Amino acid sequence: MVSADRKPFSIFHFPSSIQAVLLAAALSLFFVDLGGSAIWDANEAFYVETPREMIERGDYVFPTFNYEPRVNKPVLSYWIVAGFYKVFGVSVAVQRIPIAIGGVLLVVIAFFLGRLAYPDQADRETVMKAGLWAALGLAVSPRLLMFSRRIFIDIYITLFMAATLLFFALAERYPERRRLFLALMYVSVGLGVLTKGPVAVALPGLAFLIYLVVHRELRRVRQMMIPAGIAIVLAIVVPWYAALYQRDGWTHITSFFVGENLGRFSDGIGVDTDRGPFFYLGVLFSDGFPWAFMLFSAATLWWQQHRAPRSTQHSAPRKIQGLLFIWILAITLFFSFSASKQDLYIYPVMPAIAALGGVAIAANARGARWCAGLVAALFAIVGVGILYVFQRSANVYELEGIVPVAAVAILGGLAALGLAVIGRWHKGLLAFLAAGVLVNWILVLRVLPSFEKYKPVPQIAAFLEPRLQPGDVVSHYSVALPSMVYYLRRHLDVTYDRDTFLRIMQQPARVYGVLWTEEYERLRNDIGVPTCAIYRTPAFNIKLGAIIKQERLPEVLVITNRCE
């Protein structure tokens, strides 16, 4: 029998019905107009072209890009895309389908983590709301929306690591099914290793070890099915590495584990190393927007439960909340000590952030109202900033949809802030989320299409394709535009070395060089053969300072050593 003070469970009970509608609107957008944008250089190009070359060569063991070896990452991402190519055909849109699916699955994981971490598991209606709040917070994130349209490997390593976290949490919550959930956890670890390497083992292992130590349960390591887990992970990972070893010995395997992993962490090999130790603090709150600002309230909720008498503690959900905090801290602190710092390195913490935010909101945690007001105010401020920056530089950047995006953010943020101030902050958050969903739809349908004019590669490829003859050479100098390999379907000579580029331009064959205009001005008198510029196109400068200063758009230039 249902008690008088508790309503029957229903997913359609207000405001859950509104949450569900907003979630459906947010998630459906992940699959809208996937083919409307050209490849986003540079990362996406590798996951569009490498699987295509796999199919073309009929070799699914040894990946190549630009018809050269590409074994700096494991192979699973390429296999997934190649599978979609086999079913649906080769295209940029098809490559983006599995990325979008991965983004949606991350939202699903956030939903279940939010449910698991809610204090009163007997209150099924509010448990559902906690999951929906968590899912919505991640689903409306502009960062997830954009990543789910262009960055395959980071979405999938985040997915597999988040699945590892979820299955560990399920094993803790339902010990009677521990063996099943731990087996699924190790499958997720294996898939993560085959996606991006040992980080998929090391970081979850570190977080779970800290969790056991904090709860003085280190002896429970023996219950974690570690021998079986090792066997599961090896069964997933070893076949490809064995095939790679059979082909080339230890060369590529050693290069990946030592150079790509240890080298990047200790020395920052191949990446920018000028970011300070607090770099990830900003990333947490920017990539984790909006619910990252609910972490303060979530921490208060956890502390209240921790201090409560044992008879009133909801021990299992409280431990899950603690696990989520440990997950966030372990991954963030680990990469804070890395010589190389990229924002996406800590993206696997985002489902945990969303879950804790959802729990804080559903539980009416202390301070949640003010955190909600802060989120709303920041949303409005961002809208004002967008309007100021892009209206100020409208004569340089002709982007459609900027005014509607800014207007919705400002009005939605102010409405949500007003509702928070008068104490109706749950409704205020719904207003904020509705505005966030609308902003994302405008972004996809209006802003991104107008951005295409600033992508130089499709235009250059369309210019070169009818002119290229067998034996002609296309060379890139100091430009990161790898997607041209896909659009031209041919090998490019890519170099960042000045003397090498000069030698390429001096050879007898017809050469088309692609470089920045300013680089050509520095080189033209040293090339040693007559050259001429035959095509130029602007490229978007994504640096905020350059946009505010209304700096002239940089130009990509095509030159040739045959000036008929």
C-alpha positions as CSV (number, residue, x, y, z in Angstrom):
1,M,0.0,0.0,0.0
2,V,1.2,3.5,-0.8
3,S,1.5,5.8,2.2
4,A,-0.7,9.0,2.2
5,D,2.3,11.3,1.9
6,R,4.0,9.5,-1.0
7,K,2.5,9.6,-4.5
8,P,2.5,6.5,-6.7
9,F,5.5,6.2,-8.9
10,S,5.1,7.6,-12.4
11,I,7.6,8.8,-14.8
12,F,5.0,11.1,-16.2
13,H,4.4,12.9,-13.0
14,F,5.1,16.7,-13.2
15,P,7.9,17.8,-13.5
16,S,9.3,14.5,-14.6
17,S,7.1,14.7,-17.7
18,I,8.7,18.0,-18.6
19,Q,12.1,16.6,-17.9
20,A,11.5,13.6,-20.2
21,V,10.3,15.9,-23.0
22,L,13.3,18.1,-22.7
23,L,15.6,15.1,-22.6
24,A,14.0,13.7,-25.8
25,A,14.4,17.1,-27.5
26,A,18.1,17.3,-26.4
27,L,19.0,13.8,-27.4
28,S,17.3,13.8,-30.8
29,L,19.5,16.7,-31.8
30,F,22.5,14.5,-31.6
31,F,21.4,12.9,-34.9
32,V,20.3,16.0,-36.8
33,D,22.1,17.1,-39.9
34,L,25.2,15.0,-39.2
35,G,26.3,15.4,-42.8
36,G,25.7,19.1,-42.9
37,S,29.3,20.0,-41.8
38,A,32.5,19.2,-43.5
39,I,35.2,17.4,-41.5
40,W,36.5,19.3,-38.4
41,D,40.2,19.4,-38.7
42,A,42.3,18.0,-37.3
43,N,41.1,15.2,-35.1
44,E,38.0,14.1,-36.9
45,A,39.9,13.6,-40.2
46,F,41.8,10.6,-38.8
47,Y,38.6,8.7,-37.9
48,V,36.9,9.5,-41.2
49,E,39.9,8.5,-43.5
50,T,41.7,5.7,-41.6
51,P,38.7,3.3,-41.7
52,R,38.2,4.2,-45.4
53,E,41.8,3.3,-46.2
54,M,41.3,0.1,-44.2
55,I,38.4,-0.9,-46.4
56,E,40.3,0.2,-49.6
57,R,43.3,-1.9,-48.7
58,G,41.4,-4.8,-47.2
59,D,43.7,-4.6,-44.1
60,Y,42.0,-4.3,-40.7
61,V,45.1,-5.0,-38.6
62,F,47.5,-2.2,-39.6
63,P,45.8,1.2,-39.7
64,T,47.1,3.9,-42.1
65,F,46.3,7.5,-42.7
66,N,47.5,9.4,-45.7
67,Y,48.6,5.9,-46.8
68,E,51.2,5.9,-44.1
69,P,51.3,3.9,-40.9
70,R,49.0,5.2,-38.1
71,V,49.5,3.1,-35.0
72,N,49.7,5.8,-32.4
73,K,46.3,4.7,-31.1
74,P,44.7,1.3,-30.8
75,V,42.4,0.0,-33.5
76,L,38.8,-0.2,-32.0
77,S,37.7,3.3,-33.1
78,Y,38.6,2.5,-36.7
79,W,36.9,-0.9,-36.6
80,I,33.7,0.7,-35.4
81,V,33.6,3.3,-38.1
82,A,34.6,0.7,-40.7
83,G,31.7,-1.4,-39.7
84,F,29.3,1.5,-40.2
85,Y,30.9,2.2,-43.5
86,K,30.3,-1.4,-44.6
87,V,26.6,-1.2,-43.7
88,F,25.8,2.4,-44.7
89,G,28.5,3.5,-47.1
90,V,31.5,5.8,-46.7
91,S,30.7,9.4,-45.8
92,V,31.4,11.9,-43.1
93,A,27.8,11.6,-41.9
94,V,28.1,7.9,-41.4
95,Q,31.3,8.3,-39.4
96,R,29.4,10.6,-37.1
97,I,26.5,8.2,-36.4
98,P,28.5,6.1,-33.9
99,I,29.9,9.2,-32.3
100,A,26.4,10.5,-31.7
101,I,25.4,7.1,-30.3
102,G,28.3,7.3,-27.9
103,G,27.2,10.7,-26.8
104,V,23.7,9.5,-26.1
105,L,25.0,6.5,-24.2
106,L,27.0,8.8,-22.0
107,V,23.8,10.6,-21.1
108,V,22.2,7.2,-20.3
109,I,25.1,6.4,-18.0
110,A,24.7,9.7,-16.2
111,F,21.0,8.9,-15.7
112,F,21.8,5.6,-14.0
113,L,24.6,7.0,-11.9
114,G,22.2,9.7,-10.7
115,R,19.6,7.1,-9.7
116,L,22.2,5.0,-7.9
117,A,23.5,7.9,-5.9
118,Y,20.2,9.4,-4.7
119,P,19.9,9.0,-0.9
120,D,16.4,7.6,-0.4
121,Q,16.2,4.7,-2.8
122,A,12.7,3.9,-1.5
123,D,11.3,7.1,-3.0
124,R,11.2,5.8,-6.5
125,E,9.7,8.9,-8.0
126,T,12.4,11.2,-6.8
127,V,15.1,8.6,-7.7
128,M,13.8,8.8,-11.3
129,K,13.9,12.6,-11.1
130,A,17.5,12.5,-9.9
131,G,18.4,10.4,-12.9
132,L,16.5,12.7,-15.3
133,W,18.2,15.8,-13.8
134,A,21.6,14.2,-14.2
135,A,20.9,13.1,-17.8
136,L,19.5,16.6,-18.7
137,G,22.5,18.3,-17.3
138,L,24.8,16.3,-19.6
139,A,22.5,16.3,-22.6
140,V,22.2,20.1,-22.8
141,S,26.0,20.6,-22.5
142,P,27.1,22.4,-25.7
143,R,30.5,20.7,-25.3
144,L,29.0,17.2,-25.4
145,L,26.9,18.1,-28.3
146,M,29.9,19.4,-30.3
147,F,32.2,16.5,-29.2
148,S,29.5,14.0,-30.2
149,R,29.6,15.4,-33.8
150,R,33.4,15.4,-34.4
151,I,35.7,13.7,-31.8
152,F,35.3,9.9,-32.0
153,I,38.1,8.6,-29.8
154,D,37.5,10.9,-26.8
155,I,33.8,10.2,-26.8
156,Y,34.4,6.5,-26.8
157,I,37.2,6.4,-24.2
158,T,34.8,8.5,-22.0
159,L,32.0,6.1,-22.8
160,F,34.0,3.0,-21.8
161,M,35.5,4.6,-18.7
162,A,32.1,5.8,-17.6
163,A,30.7,2.3,-18.2
164,T,33.5,1.0,-16.0
165,L,32.5,3.4,-13.3
166,L,28.8,2.5,-13.6
167,F,29.3,-1.3,-13.4
168,F,31.6,-0.9,-10.4
169,A,28.9,1.2,-8.8
170,L,26.3,-1.4,-9.6
171,A,28.5,-4.1,-8.1
172,E,28.7,-2.0,-4.9
173,R,25.0,-1.3,-4.9
174,Y,23.8,-4.9,-5.7
175,P,26.4,-7.3,-4.1
176,E,24.2,-10.2,-5.0
177,R,24.9,-9.5,-8.7
178,R,28.5,-8.5,-8.1
179,R,30.0,-11.1,-10.4
180,L,27.9,-10.1,-13.4
181,F,28.6,-6.4,-12.9
182,L,32.3,-6.9,-12.4
183,A,32.5,-9.0,-15.5
184,L,30.8,-6.2,-17.5
185,M,33.2,-3.7,-15.8
186,Y,36.2,-5.7,-17.1
187,V,34.6,-5.9,-20.6
188,S,34.4,-2.1,-20.5
189,V,38.0,-1.8,-19.4
190,G,39.1,-4.1,-22.2
191,L,37.2,-2.0,-24.8
192,G,38.7,1.2,-23.3
193,V,42.2,-0.2,-23.6
194,L,41.5,-1.2,-27.3
195,T,40.3,2.4,-27.8
196,K,43.0,4.5,-26.1
197,G,45.4,2.3,-24.3
198,P,46.4,1.7,-20.6
199,V,44.7,4.9,-19.3
200,A,41.5,2.8,-19.4
201,V,43.0,0.5,-16.7
202,A,45.1,2.9,-14.7
203,L,42.6,5.6,-14.0
204,P,39.6,3.5,-12.9
205,G,42.0,1.3,-11.0
206,L,43.4,4.3,-9.1
207,A,39.9,5.7,-8.3
208,F,38.6,2.3,-7.1
209,L,41.8,1.7,-5.0
210,I,41.3,5.1,-3.3
211,Y,37.7,4.3,-2.7
212,L,38.5,1.0,-1.0
213,V,41.2,2.7,1.1
214,V,39.0,5.5,2.2
215,H,36.3,3.0,3.4
216,R,39.0,0.8,5.0
217,E,38.0,-2.1,2.8
218,L,41.2,-2.8,1.0
219,R,40.9,-6.5,1.8
220,R,37.9,-6.5,-0.5
221,V,40.3,-6.4,-3.4
222,R,40.1,-10.2,-3.3
223,Q,36.4,-9.9,-4.2
224,M,37.1,-7.9,-7.3
225,M,37.6,-11.0,-9.6
226,I,41.0,-9.6,-10.6
227,P,42.3,-12.9,-12.2
228,A,39.1,-13.2,-14.2
229,G,39.2,-9.5,-15.0
230,I,42.8,-9.8,-16.4
231,A,41.7,-12.7,-18.5
232,I,38.7,-10.8,-19.9
233,V,40.8,-7.7,-20.7
234,L,43.5,-9.7,-22.3
235,A,41.0,-11.7,-24.4
236,I,39.8,-8.4,-25.8
237,V,43.1,-6.6,-26.3
238,V,45.8,-9.3,-27.1
239,P,44.5,-10.5,-30.5
240,W,45.1,-7.2,-32.2
241,Y,48.5,-6.6,-30.5
242,A,49.5,-10.1,-31.3
243,A,48.7,-9.5,-35.0
244,L,50.6,-6.3,-34.9
245,Y,53.6,-8.0,-33.3
246,Q,53.5,-10.8,-35.9
247,R,53.7,-8.1,-38.6
248,D,56.3,-5.7,-37.3
249,G,57.6,-7.0,-33.9
250,W,57.7,-4.7,-31.0
251,T,58.4,-1.5,-33.0
252,H,54.9,0.0,-33.0
253,I,53.8,-1.5,-29.7
254,T,56.8,0.0,-27.9
255,S,56.3,3.3,-29.6
256,F,52.7,3.5,-28.5
257,F,53.2,2.5,-24.8
258,V,56.4,4.4,-24.2
259,G,56.1,7.4,-26.6
260,E,52.4,8.0,-26.9
261,N,51.6,7.3,-23.2
262,L,54.7,7.7,-20.9
263,G,56.3,10.3,-23.1
264,R,53.3,12.5,-23.2
265,F,52.7,12.3,-19.5
266,S,56.3,12.8,-18.4
267,D,57.7,15.1,-21.1
268,G,54.7,16.4,-23.1
269,I,56.0,14.8,-26.3
270,G,54.1,16.2,-29.3
271,V,51.8,18.5,-27.4
272,D,51.7,22.0,-25.8
273,T,53.2,22.0,-22.3
274,D,52.7,25.6,-21.2
275,R,49.5,25.0,-19.1
276,G,49.8,25.4,-15.4
277,P,48.8,23.0,-12.6
278,F,45.3,24.6,-12.2
279,F,44.4,24.3,-15.8
280,Y,41.9,21.6,-15.2
281,L,40.0,23.6,-12.6
282,G,38.7,25.8,-15.3
283,V,38.0,22.8,-17.5
284,L,35.9,21.2,-14.9
285,F,33.5,24.1,-14.7
286,S,33.5,24.9,-18.4
287,D,33.1,21.4,-19.8
288,G,31.0,20.4,-16.8
289,F,28.6,23.3,-17.3
290,P,25.9,23.4,-16.0
291,W,25.9,20.9,-13.2
292,A,29.5,21.4,-12.2
293,F,28.3,24.4,-10.2
294,M,26.1,22.0,-8.3
295,L,29.1,20.1,-6.9
296,F,29.3,22.5,-3.9
297,S,25.7,21.6,-3.0
298,A,26.4,17.9,-3.7
299,A,29.4,18.0,-1.4
300,T,27.2,19.5,1.4
301,L,24.7,16.7,0.9
302,W,27.3,14.0,1.2
303,W,28.8,15.6,4.3
304,Q,25.3,15.8,6.0
305,Q,24.8,12.1,5.3
306,H,28.3,11.3,6.5
307,R,27.7,13.1,9.8
308,A,24.2,11.7,10.3
309,P,23.6,8.9,12.9
310,R,24.3,5.5,11.5
311,S,20.7,4.5,11.9
312,T,19.6,7.2,9.5
313,Q,22.4,7.0,7.0
314,H,21.6,5.8,3.5
315,S,25.0,4.1,3.4
316,A,24.9,2.6,-0.1
317,P,23.9,5.8,-2.0
318,R,26.3,7.8,0.2
319,K,29.1,5.5,-0.8
320,I,28.2,5.9,-4.4
321,Q,28.3,9.7,-4.0
322,G,31.7,9.4,-2.5
323,L,32.8,7.1,-5.3
324,L,31.8,9.8,-7.8
325,F,33.7,12.5,-6.0
326,I,36.8,10.2,-5.8
327,W,36.5,9.5,-9.6
328,I,36.4,13.2,-10.4
329,L,39.4,14.0,-8.1
330,A,41.5,11.1,-9.0
331,I,41.3,11.7,-12.8
332,T,41.7,15.5,-12.5
333,L,44.6,15.3,-10.1
334,F,46.3,12.6,-12.1
335,F,46.4,14.7,-15.3
336,S,47.2,17.9,-13.3
337,F,50.7,16.3,-12.8
338,S,51.0,15.5,-16.5
339,A,53.4,17.5,-18.7
340,S,50.9,17.5,-21.4
341,K,47.4,18.9,-20.6
342,Q,44.5,18.7,-23.0
343,D,41.0,19.6,-21.9
344,L,39.6,16.3,-23.2
345,Y,41.9,14.2,-21.0
346,I,39.5,14.7,-18.0
347,Y,36.3,14.4,-20.0
348,P,35.5,11.0,-18.4
349,V,34.6,12.8,-15.2
350,M,31.6,14.6,-16.8
351,P,29.0,11.8,-16.3
352,A,30.0,11.7,-12.6
353,I,29.6,15.5,-12.4
354,A,26.2,15.3,-14.0
355,A,25.1,12.6,-11.6
356,L,26.1,14.5,-8.5
357,G,24.4,17.6,-9.8
358,G,21.2,15.6,-10.5
359,V,21.2,14.2,-7.0
360,A,21.8,17.6,-5.4
361,I,18.8,19.1,-7.3
362,A,16.4,16.2,-6.6
363,A,17.4,16.0,-2.9
364,N,16.9,19.8,-2.4
365,A,20.4,19.8,-1.0
366,R,21.5,22.8,1.0
367,G,22.8,25.6,-1.3
368,A,21.2,24.0,-4.4
369,R,18.9,27.0,-4.9
370,W,21.8,29.4,-4.9
371,C,23.8,27.2,-7.2
372,A,20.8,27.1,-9.5
373,G,20.8,30.9,-9.5
374,L,24.5,31.0,-10.3
375,V,24.0,28.7,-13.3
376,A,21.2,30.9,-14.5
377,A,23.2,34.1,-14.1
378,L,26.2,32.7,-15.9
379,F,24.0,31.5,-18.7
380,A,22.7,35.1,-19.2
381,I,26.2,36.5,-18.9
382,V,27.5,34.1,-21.6
383,G,24.6,35.3,-23.8
384,V,25.6,38.9,-23.3
385,G,29.2,38.0,-24.0
386,I,28.3,36.1,-27.2
387,L,26.3,39.1,-28.4
388,Y,29.0,41.6,-27.6
389,V,31.9,39.6,-29.2
390,F,30.2,38.6,-32.4
391,Q,28.2,41.7,-33.0
392,R,31.5,43.7,-32.5
393,S,33.2,41.5,-35.1
394,A,30.3,41.1,-37.5
395,N,32.2,42.7,-40.3
396,V,34.8,39.9,-40.0
397,Y,32.8,36.8,-39.0
398,E,29.5,36.4,-40.8
399,L,27.8,33.8,-38.7
400,E,24.0,33.3,-38.7
401,G,22.0,32.6,-35.6
402,I,24.3,34.5,-33.2
403,V,21.6,37.0,-32.1
404,P,18.9,34.3,-31.5
405,V,21.4,32.2,-29.5
406,A,22.4,35.2,-27.4
407,A,18.7,36.3,-26.9
408,V,17.6,32.9,-25.8
409,A,20.5,32.6,-23.4
410,I,19.9,36.0,-21.9
411,L,16.1,35.6,-21.6
412,G,16.3,32.0,-20.4
413,G,19.0,32.8,-17.9
414,L,17.2,35.8,-16.5
415,A,13.9,33.9,-16.2
416,A,15.7,31.1,-14.4
417,L,17.4,33.5,-12.1
418,G,14.2,35.3,-11.3
419,L,12.5,32.0,-10.4
420,A,15.5,31.0,-8.2
421,V,15.3,34.3,-6.4
422,I,11.7,33.8,-5.5
423,G,12.3,30.3,-4.3
424,R,10.9,28.4,-7.3
425,W,14.3,27.2,-8.4
426,H,13.3,23.8,-9.7
427,K,11.0,25.5,-12.2
428,G,13.9,28.0,-12.8
429,L,16.2,25.1,-13.8
430,L,13.5,23.7,-16.1
431,A,13.4,27.1,-17.8
432,F,17.2,27.2,-18.0
433,L,17.2,23.7,-19.5
434,A,14.5,24.5,-22.1
435,A,16.6,27.6,-23.1
436,G,19.7,25.4,-23.3
437,V,18.0,22.9,-25.6
438,L,16.7,25.7,-27.8
439,V,20.2,27.2,-28.0
440,N,21.6,23.9,-29.1
441,W,19.0,23.5,-31.8
442,I,19.8,27.0,-33.1
443,L,23.5,26.2,-33.0
444,V,23.1,23.0,-35.1
445,L,20.5,24.4,-37.6
446,R,21.8,27.9,-38.1
447,V,25.3,28.6,-36.6
448,L,27.2,25.6,-37.8
449,P,26.0,25.7,-41.4
450,S,27.2,29.3,-41.7
451,F,30.5,28.3,-40.2
452,E,31.3,26.1,-43.3
453,K,32.5,29.1,-45.3
454,Y,35.5,29.3,-43.0
455,K,36.6,25.7,-43.5
456,P,39.3,25.9,-46.2
457,V,39.7,22.3,-47.1
458,P,36.5,21.5,-49.0
459,Q,37.0,24.6,-51.1
460,I,40.6,23.9,-51.8
461,A,39.9,20.3,-52.6
462,A,37.1,21.3,-55.0
463,F,39.6,23.7,-56.7
464,L,42.4,21.2,-57.0
465,E,40.5,18.0,-57.9
466,P,39.8,18.8,-61.6
467,R,43.4,20.1,-62.0
468,L,45.3,17.2,-60.5
469,Q,47.0,14.8,-62.9
470,P,48.8,11.5,-62.1
471,G,52.3,12.4,-60.9
472,D,51.3,15.8,-59.5
473,V,52.3,16.5,-55.9
474,V,50.2,18.1,-53.2
475,S,52.2,19.3,-50.2
476,H,51.2,20.9,-47.0
477,Y,53.6,23.2,-45.1
478,S,52.9,24.1,-41.4
479,V,49.1,23.7,-41.8
480,A,47.1,21.1,-39.9
481,L,44.5,20.3,-42.5
482,P,44.6,16.5,-42.7
483,S,41.0,16.2,-44.0
484,M,42.3,17.0,-47.4
485,V,43.5,13.4,-47.7
486,Y,39.9,12.3,-47.5
487,Y,38.5,14.9,-49.9
488,L,41.2,14.3,-52.5
489,R,41.6,10.6,-52.0
490,R,45.3,10.8,-52.5
491,H,48.6,11.0,-50.5
492,L,49.8,14.4,-49.4
493,D,53.4,15.4,-48.6
494,V,53.0,17.0,-45.2
495,T,56.0,18.8,-43.6
496,Y,56.7,21.3,-40.9
497,D,60.3,21.6,-42.0
498,R,61.2,24.6,-44.1
499,D,64.0,23.1,-46.1
500,T,62.0,19.9,-46.8
501,F,59.2,22.0,-48.2
502,L,61.6,24.0,-50.4
503,R,63.0,20.8,-51.8
504,I,59.5,19.6,-52.6
505,M,58.6,22.8,-54.5
506,Q,61.9,22.6,-56.4
507,Q,61.3,19.1,-57.9
508,P,60.5,18.6,-61.6
509,A,56.9,17.5,-61.0
510,R,54.0,19.9,-60.8
511,V,53.6,20.7,-57.2
512,Y,50.6,22.4,-55.4
513,G,51.7,23.8,-52.1
514,V,49.2,24.6,-49.3
515,L,50.3,27.0,-46.6
516,W,49.3,30.1,-44.7
517,T,49.7,33.4,-46.6
518,E,52.2,34.8,-44.1
519,E,54.4,31.6,-44.5
520,Y,54.5,32.1,-48.3
521,E,55.6,35.7,-47.8
522,R,58.5,34.5,-45.7
523,L,59.4,31.7,-48.1
524,R,58.8,32.9,-51.6
525,N,62.2,34.5,-52.2
526,D,64.0,31.3,-51.1
527,I,62.0,28.7,-53.0
528,G,64.5,28.9,-55.9
529,V,61.9,28.3,-58.7
530,P,59.1,30.6,-60.0
531,T,55.9,30.1,-58.0
532,C,52.5,31.8,-58.0
533,A,49.5,31.9,-55.8
534,I,46.5,30.4,-57.6
535,Y,43.8,30.1,-54.8
536,R,43.2,31.6,-51.4
537,T,40.4,31.1,-48.8
538,P,39.9,32.4,-45.3
539,A,39.9,30.3,-42.2
540,F,38.3,30.9,-38.8
541,N,40.5,32.0,-36.1
542,I,39.1,30.5,-32.9
543,K,41.2,32.5,-30.5
544,L,38.9,34.8,-28.5
545,G,41.4,37.6,-28.4
546,A,41.6,37.6,-32.2
547,I,37.8,37.8,-32.5
548,I,37.5,40.6,-30.0
549,K,40.3,42.6,-31.7
550,Q,38.5,42.0,-35.1
551,E,41.8,40.7,-36.6
552,R,41.7,39.9,-40.2
553,L,40.9,36.3,-41.0
554,P,44.0,34.2,-41.7
555,E,44.2,32.9,-45.3
556,V,45.2,29.5,-46.6
557,L,47.0,29.8,-49.9
558,V,47.5,27.4,-52.7
559,I,50.7,27.9,-54.7
560,T,52.3,26.0,-57.6
561,N,55.6,25.8,-59.3
562,R,53.9,25.8,-62.7
563,C,52.7,29.3,-63.5
564,E,51.3,28.9,-67.0
